Amino acid sequence: GVRGERFGWERSEGKGSMSAPASESKKQARDAAAAKRSEEAASALAAKRAKQATEFEARAVKYAEEYAKAERDIVVAKREAKAAGNFYVPEGPKVVFAVRIRGINGLPPKERKILRLLRLRQIHNGVFIKLNYATLRMLRRVEPYIAYGYPNVKTTRELIYKRGHGKVGSPGAWNRIPLSDNAVIEKVLGSKGIECIEDLVHEIYTAGPNFKAASNFLWPFKLNTPKGGYSKRGKLTHFTEGGDHGNREDLINAFVRRMN
């Protein structure tokens, strides 16, 4: 009677049993609505992912055709130039991949600062760098401490797929997240048209308009010591003299493959 009314219980007809309070029925309605919204959101996300998977697959095919066409065009241009008695000079490289191969012993302050600017803070760290006058001068200044060269598509893809981690968060609270899901890339770079890992590979390899954002998103690669070790002449000797440091040009691909 009075006690039931006090706690919001209502007496049902029949044998004097008590029905659930109004607050309980409201809670059940809220829970049902929340469950329905969650189910709708999950189905919408699944539909979006399925649509994206088809789009991303088409993009990967398009990029592969683009890379193959670029290689064919170079071969054709060389043949035409040779037939005409000329020389074909291909376009210069746009991107280098640099790996730090020496530690901090005997490292001068200026070179230490440049290595930090290049994000090569630890030995065997690797980064993609867009080539221009400024970065080329920086690379030459720290040449005794790094090995660098011009990565091909295969090297770029293998590095990002196998060792790629994204920098997610905010300054002072960055998180190193593995690129196991395209959602990680889309969350940070989606506004720049980079939504999947193949978009990221394409942007890095071709030095696209959003290269800086894509490169900064990639955490510096943590590579292994090269299989088979360094050369007998050692790290202190330049690569052209049989050592390890300096510009390897296209031969950086074989070196990185031994470290990946």
C-alpha positions in Angstrom: 0.0 0.0 0.0 1.7 3.1 1.3 5.2 1.6 1.2 4.8 0.4 -2.4 3.5 3.8 -3.5 6.5 5.4 -1.7 9.0 3.5 -3.8 7.1 3.9 -7.1 5.7 0.4 -7.3 2.2 -0.1 -8.7 -0.3 -2.7 -7.6 -1.4 -4.9 -10.6 -4.9 -6.3 -10.8 -5.6 -9.8 -9.7 -3.7 -11.3 -6.7 -2.2 -8.1 -5.3 1.2 -8.6 -6.9 3.4 -5.5 -7.6 4.5 -4.4 -11.1 7.9 -2.9 -12.0 8.4 0.9 -11.1 8.2 3.6 -13.8 11.9 4.2 -13.5 12.7 0.6 -14.3 10.5 0.6 -17.4 12.2 3.8 -18.6 15.6 2.2 -18.1 14.6 -0.8 -20.2 13.4 1.5 -22.9 16.6 3.5 -22.8 18.7 0.3 -23.0 16.7 -1.0 -25.9 17.1 2.3 -27.8 20.9 2.3 -27.1 21.2 -1.3 -28.2 19.3 -0.5 -31.4 21.5 2.5 -32.1 24.7 0.5 -31.5 23.4 -2.3 -33.8 22.6 0.3 -36.5 26.1 1.9 -36.1 27.8 -1.5 -36.4 25.9 -2.4 -39.5 26.7 1.0 -41.1 30.4 0.6 -40.2 30.4 -2.9 -41.7 28.8 -1.6 -44.9 31.3 1.3 -45.1 34.3 -1.1 -44.5 33.0 -3.4 -47.3 32.7 -0.5 -49.7 36.1 0.9 -48.8 37.7 -2.6 -49.2 36.5 -2.6 -52.9 37.7 1.0 -53.4 41.1 0.4 -51.8 41.7 -2.8 -53.9 40.9 -0.7 -57.1 43.4 2.0 -55.9 46.1 -0.6 -55.4 45.6 -1.9 -58.9 45.7 1.6 -60.3 48.9 2.5 -58.4 50.6 -0.8 -59.6 49.7 0.1 -63.2 51.0 3.6 -62.7 54.4 2.3 -61.4 54.7 -0.2 -64.2 53.9 2.5 -66.8 56.5 4.8 -65.4 59.2 2.0 -65.7 58.1 1.2 -69.3 58.2 4.9 -70.2 61.8 5.1 -69.1 62.8 2.0 -71.1 61.1 3.4 -74.2 62.7 6.8 -73.8 66.2 5.2 -73.4 65.7 3.1 -76.6 64.4 6.1 -78.6 67.4 8.2 -77.4 69.8 5.5 -78.3 68.3 5.0 -81.7 68.6 8.8 -82.4 72.3 8.7 -81.2 71.5 10.6 -78.0 71.5 10.0 -74.3 68.4 9.8 -72.1 68.8 11.5 -68.7 66.1 10.3 -66.3 64.4 12.6 -63.8 66.4 12.9 -60.6 65.3 11.1 -57.4 62.7 12.8 -55.2 62.9 10.7 -52.0 65.7 9.2 -50.1 65.6 6.6 -47.3 68.2 7.3 -44.6 69.4 4.9 -41.9 71.5 5.8 -38.9 74.4 3.4 -38.6 76.5 5.0 -35.8 75.8 5.9 -32.2 76.6 9.0 -30.2 80.4 8.5 -29.5 82.3 11.5 -30.7 79.2 13.1 -32.2 79.6 16.9 -32.6 76.8 19.2 -31.5 75.9 20.4 -35.0 75.6 16.9 -36.4 73.7 15.8 -33.4 71.2 18.6 -34.0 70.8 17.7 -37.7 70.2 14.0 -36.8 67.5 15.1 -34.4 65.9 17.2 -37.1 65.9 14.3 -39.4 64.3 12.2 -36.6 67.3 9.8 -36.6 67.7 9.7 -32.8 68.8 6.1 -32.4 71.1 3.7 -34.2 69.3 1.7 -37.0 66.4 4.2 -37.1 65.3 4.9 -40.7 63.2 7.7 -42.2 61.9 8.8 -45.7 63.2 12.3 -46.6 62.1 14.5 -49.5 65.1 15.6 -51.5 65.6 19.4 -51.9 68.6 21.7 -51.5 68.2 22.0 -47.7 67.8 18.3 -47.0 70.6 17.4 -49.3 73.0 19.7 -47.5 71.9 18.2 -44.1 72.4 14.7 -45.4 75.9 15.5 -46.6 76.8 17.1 -43.3 75.8 13.9 -41.3 77.0 11.5 -44.0 79.6 9.8 -41.8 76.8 8.7 -39.4 74.2 7.5 -41.9 73.6 5.3 -45.0 71.1 6.6 -47.5 69.9 6.1 -51.0 66.9 6.0 -53.4 64.2 3.5 -52.4 62.2 1.7 -55.0 58.5 0.7 -54.7 59.2 -2.7 -53.3 61.4 -1.4 -50.5 58.9 1.4 -49.7 56.0 -1.0 -49.5 57.8 -3.7 -47.5 59.0 -1.2 -44.9 55.6 0.3 -44.4 53.7 -3.0 -44.4 56.2 -4.8 -42.1 57.5 -2.1 -39.8 55.2 0.8 -40.3 53.8 2.5 -37.2 51.7 5.6 -37.0 52.1 8.6 -34.8 48.7 9.1 -33.2 47.7 11.6 -30.4 48.8 15.1 -29.6 52.2 16.8 -28.9 53.7 15.5 -25.7 51.3 12.4 -25.7 52.1 10.6 -29.0 51.2 7.0 -29.3 53.1 4.5 -31.6 50.3 2.5 -33.2 51.0 -0.4 -35.7 49.4 0.1 -39.1 47.3 -3.1 -38.9 44.1 -1.3 -39.8 43.4 1.4 -42.4 41.2 3.2 -39.9 44.4 4.3 -38.1 45.6 6.0 -41.3 42.2 7.4 -42.2 41.8 9.0 -38.8 44.9 11.1 -39.1 45.4 11.5 -42.9 41.9 11.1 -44.2 41.4 14.8 -44.6 44.4 14.8 -47.0 43.0 12.0 -49.2 45.2 9.3 -47.7 42.8 6.6 -46.4 44.6 3.3 -46.8 48.1 1.9 -46.6 48.4 1.8 -50.4 47.6 5.6 -50.5 50.4 6.0 -47.9 52.9 4.0 -50.0 52.0 6.0 -53.1 52.3 9.4 -51.4 55.8 8.5 -50.0 57.2 6.9 -53.1 56.0 9.6 -55.5 56.8 12.5 -53.0 53.2 13.7 -53.4 51.8 17.1 -52.2 51.1 15.7 -48.8 54.5 14.0 -48.4 55.3 16.0 -45.3 52.2 15.0 -43.4 52.5 11.4 -44.5 56.2 11.2 -43.5 55.6 12.9 -40.1 52.7 10.4 -39.5 55.1 7.5 -39.9 57.1 6.8 -36.8 60.8 6.4 -37.6 61.4 2.7 -38.6 63.2 0.6 -36.1 65.4 -1.8 -38.2 67.7 -4.7 -37.3 71.4 -5.0 -37.7 72.0 -6.0 -41.3 72.1 -9.8 -41.9 75.7 -10.7 -42.6 77.0 -7.7 -40.7 78.6 -4.5 -42.0 81.5 -4.5 -44.6 85.0 -5.4 -43.6 86.2 -1.8 -44.1 83.7 -0.7 -41.4 81.3 2.2 -40.9 84.0 4.8 -40.8 84.8 4.3 -44.4 82.6 5.7 -47.2 80.6 3.3 -49.3 82.5 4.2 -52.5 85.7 3.1 -50.8 84.3 -0.2 -49.6 82.8 1.0 -46.3 79.2 1.6 -45.2 78.3 5.2 -44.7 77.2 7.7 -47.4 75.1 7.6 -50.5 74.4 4.2 -51.9 71.9 5.4 -54.5 69.9 2.4 -55.7 71.9 -0.1 -53.7 70.2 1.1 -50.5 67.4 -1.3 -51.4 69.5 -4.4 -50.9 71.0 -2.9 -47.7 67.5 -2.1 -46.2 66.3 -5.6 -47.2 69.0 -7.1 -45.1 67.9 -4.9 -42.1 64.1 -5.4 -42.5 
